[in-house]
Amino acid sequence: MFMSVLTLTAALAVACSSNNCPLDNTVTCNYYFYDSNDNPISLYDTLTVSVLLPGHDTLYTYRIVGYPTITSKTRIDSLVSQGYKEVVSIIRHDSILINQVVNASHLELPMAYFNKADTLVFDYFNLRNNDTIYIDHDNMPQVNLPECGSYMFHRITGVKNTNAAIDKLEITNPNVNYERKENIRIHFAGTIE
């Protein structure tokens, strides 16, 4: 009896665990940096990367001397008629992915799960202008084993960019998964390397 309970417990423990799940299962798009002659480089400039998320909010701010400032997500016509000055602001839903990295030779960045395009902004410390990268992609949910969870893989279908420091983009591997292979090669002009 004792042996059968021990055997059953061991069988359940083996059934509830799996050695087939990948240990490094973070899905990132991998950007590697090159000069215009296709030589790998590290950026000596400080780089901040943000992702522009879809949508925005409009914020209305009302001010008049001697009274508290009023902010609202809707326009209040009665305050304007009372002499308040109205300032309209657009609040974006952006997120910083990398903050002030120095000497980077590559970046590993997540991609949007439910959108079919990502917009990244590369903000350089020593350049007046920044670069915007547009990435079109398809999303493919993956479930290899139920005990391992689910993942979202991507397939890059197109890229384009502005040219403040980036000379050109090249898709080297369109399949974005957790294998950590180079996906996009970023060729920088001589102004930033």
Wavefront OBJ file of the C-alpha trace (Angstrom):
o trace
v 0.000 0.000 0.000
v 2.779 2.446 0.948
v 4.641 1.665 -2.271
v 1.566 2.308 -4.457
v 0.927 5.713 -2.774
v 4.571 6.659 -3.316
v 4.406 5.537 -6.948
v 1.173 7.497 -7.524
v 2.676 10.631 -5.946
v 5.798 10.352 -8.118
v 3.676 9.844 -11.252
v 1.577 12.938 -10.481
v 4.686 15.041 -9.870
v 6.133 14.013 -13.222
v 2.808 14.610 -14.997
v 2.529 18.175 -13.625
v 5.978 19.317 -14.671
v 7.633 19.498 -18.029
v 11.225 19.793 -19.091
v 10.080 20.696 -22.612
v 9.255 24.331 -21.796
v 11.856 26.840 -23.005
v 13.742 28.475 -20.151
v 14.239 31.756 -21.991
v 10.763 32.410 -23.383
v 10.671 36.193 -23.760
v 9.618 37.225 -27.261
v 11.554 40.290 -28.441
v 12.385 41.903 -31.752
v 16.178 42.160 -31.959
v 17.701 45.276 -33.529
v 21.443 45.250 -34.265
v 23.479 48.361 -35.094
v 25.781 48.728 -38.109
v 27.590 51.530 -39.879
v 26.930 52.388 -43.521
v 29.593 49.843 -44.594
v 27.779 46.972 -42.807
v 30.270 46.786 -39.895
v 28.837 46.155 -36.392
v 29.025 49.253 -34.175
v 28.154 50.488 -30.701
v 26.430 53.851 -30.342
v 28.478 56.265 -28.265
v 25.510 58.598 -27.904
v 22.922 58.208 -25.140
v 19.762 56.626 -26.576
v 16.194 56.569 -25.251
v 13.600 54.455 -27.082
v 9.854 55.059 -26.742
v 6.917 53.267 -28.296
v 3.999 55.382 -29.518
v 0.793 53.688 -28.486
v -2.451 54.238 -30.377
v -4.952 56.755 -29.126
v -4.771 59.902 -27.055
v -6.763 61.995 -24.598
v -7.633 65.658 -24.930
v -7.102 67.675 -21.742
v -8.631 71.123 -21.233
v -6.959 73.456 -18.723
v -8.710 76.639 -17.533
v -6.874 79.492 -15.754
v -7.845 82.881 -14.427
v -5.874 85.085 -12.023
v -6.909 84.620 -8.394
v -8.732 81.311 -8.873
v -7.527 77.680 -8.866
v -6.627 76.033 -12.170
v -9.296 73.647 -13.474
v -8.526 70.657 -15.715
v -11.090 68.515 -17.503
v -11.296 65.868 -20.227
v -14.311 67.704 -21.664
v -14.649 71.314 -22.783
v -16.429 73.645 -20.328
v -17.901 76.550 -22.322
v -19.204 78.307 -19.206
v -15.645 78.829 -17.890
v -14.576 80.458 -21.167
v -17.567 82.830 -20.977
v -16.511 83.727 -17.388
v -13.088 84.872 -18.627
v -10.988 81.755 -18.045
v -8.185 81.171 -20.528
v -8.508 77.742 -22.148
v -5.448 75.653 -23.090
v -6.023 72.410 -25.013
v -3.407 69.643 -24.706
v -3.124 66.253 -26.354
v -1.988 63.535 -23.941
v -0.502 60.519 -25.726
v -0.318 57.042 -24.253
v 3.361 56.430 -24.935
v 5.818 54.308 -23.023
v 9.600 54.435 -22.632
v 11.114 51.029 -23.417
v 14.816 51.907 -23.016
v 15.929 54.911 -20.976
v 19.327 56.508 -21.627
v 21.405 53.519 -22.673
v 25.021 54.227 -23.678
v 27.337 52.165 -25.933
v 24.521 49.915 -27.136
v 25.285 47.547 -30.008
v 21.792 46.043 -30.132
v 18.348 46.305 -28.542
v 15.803 43.645 -27.612
v 12.340 45.253 -27.681
v 8.840 43.809 -27.290
v 6.252 44.099 -30.042
v 2.539 44.908 -29.777
v 0.336 41.873 -29.162
v -2.877 43.168 -30.702
v -1.779 45.928 -33.082
v -0.386 45.180 -36.523
v 2.148 48.014 -36.409
v 4.658 49.445 -33.944
v 6.036 52.978 -33.951
v 9.338 53.466 -32.129
v 11.049 56.781 -31.447
v 14.853 56.825 -31.062
v 15.779 59.937 -29.097
v 19.499 60.777 -29.200
v 21.093 62.955 -26.532
v 23.550 64.720 -28.860
v 21.311 65.173 -31.913
v 18.621 67.785 -32.291
v 16.248 65.468 -34.198
v 15.105 61.959 -33.337
v 14.321 59.001 -35.577
v 11.000 57.225 -35.927
v 10.848 53.575 -36.978
v 7.616 52.056 -38.306
v 7.297 48.258 -38.193
v 4.386 46.379 -39.767
v 3.880 42.828 -38.508
v 1.477 39.929 -38.217
v 0.776 38.394 -34.801
v 0.614 34.626 -34.313
v -0.461 33.156 -30.941
v 1.604 30.107 -29.957
v 0.750 27.321 -27.510
v 3.345 24.553 -27.695
v 2.404 22.786 -24.467
v -0.457 23.871 -22.183
v 1.781 23.748 -19.098
v 4.247 26.160 -20.745
v 1.717 28.947 -21.286
v 1.056 30.894 -24.451
v 3.225 33.312 -26.419
v 2.702 35.787 -29.211
v 5.122 35.355 -32.093
v 5.321 37.969 -34.873
v 6.260 38.101 -38.540
v 7.677 41.414 -39.761
v 6.082 42.434 -43.054
v 7.628 45.879 -43.566
v 9.811 48.602 -42.044
v 10.475 52.259 -42.750
v 12.235 55.063 -40.914
v 13.127 58.726 -40.759
v 16.725 59.777 -41.420
v 18.061 61.905 -38.553
v 20.780 59.345 -37.738
v 19.495 56.156 -39.354
v 20.651 55.605 -42.914
v 18.448 52.558 -43.617
v 16.736 49.515 -42.081
v 17.050 45.949 -43.275
v 14.910 42.960 -42.258
v 17.369 40.103 -41.701
v 14.924 37.647 -40.104
v 11.185 38.410 -40.262
v 10.287 35.767 -37.641
v 10.175 37.271 -34.145
v 10.152 34.607 -31.437
v 12.214 33.695 -28.381
v 15.247 32.448 -30.328
v 17.002 35.867 -29.996
v 18.162 36.004 -33.634
v 18.811 39.332 -35.339
v 15.543 40.573 -36.850
v 16.302 44.112 -38.011
v 19.644 45.608 -38.986
v 19.852 49.362 -38.381
v 22.477 51.145 -40.487
v 23.503 54.453 -38.929
v 25.060 57.384 -40.735
v 28.466 58.593 -39.532
v 26.917 61.284 -37.288
v 26.193 58.986 -34.334
v 28.668 56.122 -34.252
l 1 2 3 4 5 6 7 8 9 10 11 12 13 14 15 16 17 18 19 20 21 22 23 24 25 26 27 28 29 30 31 32 33 34 35 36 37 38 39 40 41 42 43 44 45 46 47 48 49 50 51 52 53 54 55 56 57 58 59 60 61 62 63 64 65 66 67 68 69 70 71 72 73 74 75 76 77 78 79 80 81 82 83 84 85 86 87 88 89 90 91 92 93 94 95 96 97 98 99 100 101 102 103 104 105 106 107 108 109 110 111 112 113 114 115 116 117 118 119 120 121 122 123 124 125 126 127 128 129 130 131 132 133 134 135 136 137 138 139 140 141 142 143 144 145 146 147 148 149 150 151 152 153 154 155 156 157 158 159 160 161 162 163 164 165 166 167 168 169 170 171 172 173 174 175 176 177 178 179 180 181 182 183 184 185 186 187 188 189 190 191 192 193
